[in-house]
Amino acid sequence: MINSTRLKLTALAAILSLGLGLMGGCCGPSALEADFGRSVNNNLAQQVVNPTAGQETAPAAGLVPGASTNLYGKYQKTFKVEEKGAAVQFITTETD
């Protein structure tokens, strides 16, 4: 009789905890969940500086053409691999 009562109470506790767990999923969103994803949309909107920049015909302000060409040439030279010649070994002999 004690075992059957304990079994009934355990089953009742399991059913109640399962019911309460399922009821927890039925509640509405919290204050933190209400604006979920809004920060991502805000960051994407902040990245748009000038949507009509492609339609402008005036050149962008920057360096004079000669200076920019020189700088770009120096930049491109940093990627070139310098070819090194074959290693030369010198054999010296000393004579007295």
Order of alpha helices (4+ residues) and beta strands (2+ residues): alpha-alpha-alpha-alpha
